[in-house]
Amino acid sequence: MNGVGLFAEILIGMLAGWLAALALGRRHSLFIYLAVGFAGAIVGHAIAAGLDIHLVGVWASLIAATVGSILFLAPFAIFRRR
């Protein structure tokens, strides 16, 4: 994440994990939100880099991390419902 500090990265990760869980109808602990947000940030930023989209700032990082978190959580949600 460009342009944000470590504390902001943690908050963005938690918020992205929470938004992804909210979008998929899941409830987890803050630690899980942070872990999912971190993994989602990696996925989202990798997708953005692959599409040659440059992300700068808090809002762009939050959007990429949230989209990545949803993509990261979706397979788990599908397999868990079966």
TORPA-4810 file (N, C-alpha, C, O; in nm, 3 decimals):
<nodes>
NODE_1_0.084_-0.117_0.000_0.000_0.000_0.000_0.089_0.123_0.000_0.173_0.141_0.088_M
NODE_2_0.069_0.205_-0.096_0.150_0.324_-0.109_0.088_0.441_-0.036_-0.034_0.462_-0.043_N
NODE_3_0.170_0.518_0.032_0.123_0.641_0.091_0.058_0.629_0.227_0.006_0.728_0.278_G
NODE_4_0.058_0.512_0.288_-0.002_0.495_0.420_0.100_0.429_0.513_0.189_0.357_0.467_V
NODE_5_0.085_0.454_0.641_0.175_0.397_0.739_0.127_0.261_0.787_0.024_0.211_0.743_G
NODE_6_0.202_0.203_0.877_0.172_0.070_0.928_0.038_0.067_1.000_-0.041_-0.026_0.979_L
NODE_7_0.010_0.166_1.084_-0.116_0.169_1.157_-0.234_0.181_1.060_-0.337_0.116_1.079_F
NODE_8_-0.219_0.262_0.958_-0.325_0.277_0.858_-0.344_0.148_0.781_-0.458_0.112_0.748_A
NODE_9_-0.236_0.077_0.751_-0.246_-0.052_0.682_-0.325_-0.152_0.766_-0.408_-0.226_0.712_E
NODE_10_-0.301_-0.154_0.895_-0.374_-0.245_0.984_-0.521_-0.210_0.986_-0.607_-0.298_0.977_I
NODE_11_-0.552_-0.082_0.997_-0.693_-0.039_0.997_-0.760_-0.069_0.863_-0.875_-0.113_0.860_L
NODE_12_-0.690_-0.045_0.754_-0.746_-0.074_0.623_-0.771_-0.224_0.609_-0.874_-0.265_0.555_I
NODE_13_-0.679_-0.306_0.656_-0.695_-0.451_0.650_-0.815_-0.498_0.731_-0.893_-0.582_0.685_G
NODE_14_-0.831_-0.444_0.851_-0.945_-0.483_0.935_-1.076_-0.438_0.870_-1.173_-0.514_0.867_M
NODE_15_-1.078_-0.317_0.819_-1.199_-0.266_0.756_-1.232_-0.345_0.629_-1.349_-0.376_0.605_L
NODE_16_-1.132_-0.377_0.551_-1.155_-0.456_0.429_-1.205_-0.596_0.463_-1.296_-0.646_0.397_A
NODE_17_-1.147_-0.659_0.565_-1.194_-0.790_0.608_-1.337_-0.785_0.658_-1.416_-0.875_0.630_G
NODE_18_-1.369_-0.680_0.733_-1.506_-0.664_0.784_-1.605_-0.642_0.671_-1.713_-0.701_0.670_W
NODE_19_-1.568_-0.557_0.575_-1.657_-0.532_0.461_-1.678_-0.658_0.377_-1.789_-0.682_0.329_L
NODE_20_-1.574_-0.737_0.360_-1.587_-0.862_0.285_-1.677_-0.960_0.358_-1.763_-1.024_0.297_A
NODE_21_-1.658_-0.973_0.489_-1.743_-1.063_0.567_-1.888_-1.014_0.566_-1.981_-1.095_0.561_A
NODE_22_-1.907_-0.884_0.572_-2.041_-0.825_0.567_-2.107_-0.854_0.432_-2.225_-0.887_0.425_L
NODE_23_-2.030_-0.841_0.324_-2.083_-0.867_0.190_-2.121_-1.013_0.171_-2.215_-1.043_0.097_A
NODE_24_-2.050_-1.104_0.237_-2.077_-1.246_0.223_-2.164_-1.302_0.336_-2.191_-1.422_0.341_L
NODE_25_-2.206_-1.215_0.426_-2.294_-1.259_0.535_-2.224_-1.345_0.639_-2.284_-1.440_0.689_G
NODE_26_-2.102_-1.314_0.673_-2.023_-1.391_0.771_-1.994_-1.306_0.893_-1.994_-1.183_0.885_R
NODE_27_-1.969_-1.371_1.006_-1.928_-1.301_1.129_-1.802_-1.368_1.182_-1.797_-1.490_1.196_R
NODE_28_-1.702_-1.286_1.210_-1.574_-1.337_1.259_-1.520_-1.244_1.367_-1.581_-1.143_1.401_H
NODE_29_-1.405_-1.281_1.420_-1.338_-1.197_1.520_-1.252_-1.092_1.451_-1.230_-1.098_1.330_S
NODE_30_-1.204_-0.994_1.529_-1.119_-0.890_1.473_-0.991_-0.946_1.413_-0.943_-0.897_1.311_L
NODE_31_-0.936_-1.050_1.475_-0.815_-1.111_1.423_-0.840_-1.173_1.285_-0.757_-1.160_1.196_F
NODE_32_-0.952_-1.238_1.269_-0.986_-1.298_1.139_-1.007_-1.189_1.036_-0.964_-1.203_0.921_I
NODE_33_-1.075_-1.079_1.075_-1.092_-0.966_0.983_-0.957_-0.913_0.937_-0.939_-0.884_0.819_Y
NODE_34_-0.864_-0.902_1.029_-0.731_-0.853_0.996_-0.659_-0.950_0.902_-0.600_-0.907_0.803_L
NODE_35_-0.666_-1.078_0.931_-0.599_-1.178_0.847_-0.661_-1.182_0.707_-0.588_-1.187_0.608_A
NODE_36_-0.793_-1.179_0.700_-0.860_-1.180_0.570_-0.831_-1.051_0.495_-0.808_-1.054_0.374_V
NODE_37_-0.830_-0.938_0.565_-0.798_-0.811_0.501_-0.656_-0.808_0.448_-0.631_-0.753_0.341_G
NODE_38_-0.563_-0.865_0.522_-0.424_-0.872_0.478_-0.412_-0.959_0.353_-0.349_-0.920_0.255_F
NODE_39_-0.473_-1.077_0.357_-0.469_-1.166_0.241_-0.541_-1.101_0.123_-0.496_-1.110_0.009_A
NODE_40_-0.653_-1.035_0.152_-0.727_-0.967_0.046_-0.649_-0.853_-0.015_-0.657_-0.829_-0.135_G
NODE_41_-0.573_-0.782_0.067_-0.489_-0.673_0.015_-0.384_-0.728_-0.081_-0.357_-0.667_-0.185_A
NODE_42_-0.327_-0.841_-0.047_-0.229_-0.903_-0.136_-0.295_-0.943_-0.268_-0.242_-0.917_-0.376_I
NODE_43_-0.411_-1.007_-0.258_-0.483_-1.050_-0.379_-0.527_-0.930_-0.461_-0.505_-0.926_-0.582_V
NODE_44_-0.587_-0.832_-0.396_-0.636_-0.713_-0.467_-0.526_-0.635_-0.535_-0.541_-0.589_-0.648_G
NODE_45_-0.415_-0.619_-0.466_-0.303_-0.543_-0.524_-0.235_-0.623_-0.635_-0.184_-0.564_-0.730_H
NODE_46_-0.234_-0.756_-0.624_-0.178_-0.838_-0.732_-0.265_-0.828_-0.857_-0.213_-0.820_-0.968_A
NODE_47_-0.396_-0.829_-0.839_-0.487_-0.814_-0.952_-0.470_-0.676_-1.015_-0.465_-0.664_-1.138_I
NODE_48_-0.462_-0.573_-0.932_-0.444_-0.438_-0.984_-0.312_-0.425_-1.059_-0.306_-0.361_-1.164_A
NODE_49_-0.208_-0.485_-1.007_-0.078_-0.480_-1.075_-0.084_-0.556_-1.207_-0.025_-0.513_-1.307_A
NODE_50_-0.155_-0.669_-1.208_-0.169_-0.745_-1.332_-0.247_-0.670_-1.438_-0.222_-0.687_-1.558_G
NODE_51_-0.340_-0.587_-1.396_-0.419_-0.505_-1.489_-0.355_-0.369_-1.514_-0.413_-0.285_-1.584_L
NODE_52_-0.237_-0.348_-1.459_-0.161_-0.223_-1.473_-0.239_-0.103_-1.419_-0.242_0.004_-1.481_D
NODE_53_-0.302_-0.123_-1.303_-0.374_-0.016_-1.233_-0.287_0.027_-1.116_-0.250_-0.056_-1.033_I
NODE_54_-0.253_0.154_-1.109_-0.169_0.205_-1.002_-0.256_0.257_-0.888_-0.338_0.346_-0.908_H
NODE_55_-0.237_0.200_-0.770_-0.316_0.236_-0.653_-0.234_0.326_-0.561_-0.127_0.288_-0.514_L
NODE_56_-0.286_0.444_-0.536_-0.218_0.538_-0.446_-0.322_0.594_-0.351_-0.428_0.641_-0.393_V
NODE_57_-0.292_0.588_-0.223_-0.380_0.647_-0.124_-0.462_0.545_-0.048_-0.465_0.426_-0.080_G
NODE_58_-0.528_0.596_0.053_-0.604_0.512_0.144_-0.727_0.453_0.077_-0.753_0.333_0.091_V
NODE_59_-0.803_0.534_0.004_-0.927_0.484_-0.057_-0.900_0.379_-0.162_-0.972_0.279_-0.169_W
NODE_60_-0.800_0.399_-0.244_-0.766_0.299_-0.346_-0.720_0.169_-0.281_-0.754_0.060_-0.328_A
NODE_61_-0.642_0.180_-0.174_-0.598_0.061_-0.102_-0.715_-0.012_-0.036_-0.720_-0.135_-0.036_S
NODE_62_-0.808_0.064_0.018_-0.925_0.004_0.081_-1.011_-0.069_-0.022_-1.058_-0.180_0.004_L
NODE_63_-1.031_-0.009_-0.136_-1.112_-0.073_-0.241_-1.044_-0.200_-0.290_-1.109_-0.303_-0.304_I
NODE_64_-0.915_-0.193_-0.317_-0.842_-0.311_-0.365_-0.841_-0.421_-0.259_-0.860_-0.538_-0.292_A
NODE_65_-0.820_-0.385_-0.134_-0.818_-0.485_-0.026_-0.956_-0.546_-0.005_-0.966_-0.665_0.022_A
NODE_66_-1.061_-0.468_-0.018_-1.196_-0.520_0.000_-1.233_-0.615_-0.113_-1.287_-0.723_-0.089_T
NODE_67_-1.205_-0.576_-0.236_-1.232_-0.664_-0.350_-1.150_-0.792_-0.338_-1.202_-0.902_-0.361_V
NODE_68_-1.024_-0.779_-0.302_-0.941_-0.897_-0.282_-0.989_-0.985_-0.168_-0.982_-1.107_-0.177_G
NODE_69_-1.038_-0.924_-0.062_-1.090_-1.000_0.052_-1.215_-1.077_0.014_-1.233_-1.192_0.055_S
NODE_70_-1.302_-1.014_-0.064_-1.422_-1.084_-0.110_-1.383_-1.202_-0.199_-1.438_-1.311_-0.185_I
NODE_71_-1.288_-1.180_-0.288_-1.242_-1.290_-0.374_-1.172_-1.398_-0.293_-1.180_-1.516_-0.327_L
NODE_72_-1.105_-1.359_-0.186_-1.036_-1.455_-0.099_-1.136_-1.535_-0.016_-1.118_-1.656_0.003_F
NODE_73_-1.241_-1.472_0.034_-1.340_-1.538_0.120_-1.445_-1.618_0.043_-1.501_-1.713_0.098_L
NODE_74_-1.473_-1.582_-0.080_-1.581_-1.645_-0.156_-1.568_-1.797_-0.165_-1.667_-1.867_-0.140_A
NODE_75_-1.451_-1.852_-0.199_-1.443_-1.999_-0.204_-1.469_-2.066_-0.068_-1.530_-2.173_-0.062_P
NODE_76_-1.424_-2.004_0.039_-1.449_-2.061_0.171_-1.598_-2.058_0.203_-1.651_-2.152_0.263_F
NODE_77_-1.666_-1.952_0.163_-1.810_-1.940_0.188_-1.887_-2.044_0.108_-1.985_-2.100_0.156_A
NODE_78_-1.843_-2.071_-0.015_-1.910_-2.171_-0.100_-1.894_-2.310_-0.041_-1.991_-2.384_-0.031_I
NODE_79_-1.771_-2.347_-0.002_-1.746_-2.481_0.050_-1.806_-2.500_0.189_-1.841_-2.613_0.226_F
NODE_80_-1.818_-2.395_0.265_-1.872_-2.406_0.399_-2.022_-2.431_0.398_-2.075_-2.497_0.488_R
NODE_81_-2.092_-2.379_0.298_-2.236_-2.396_0.289_-2.278_-2.535_0.246_-2.392_-2.575_0.270_R
NODE_82_-2.190_-2.611_0.183_-2.224_-2.746_0.137_-2.224_-2.845_0.248_-2.250_-2.963_0.226_R
</nodes>
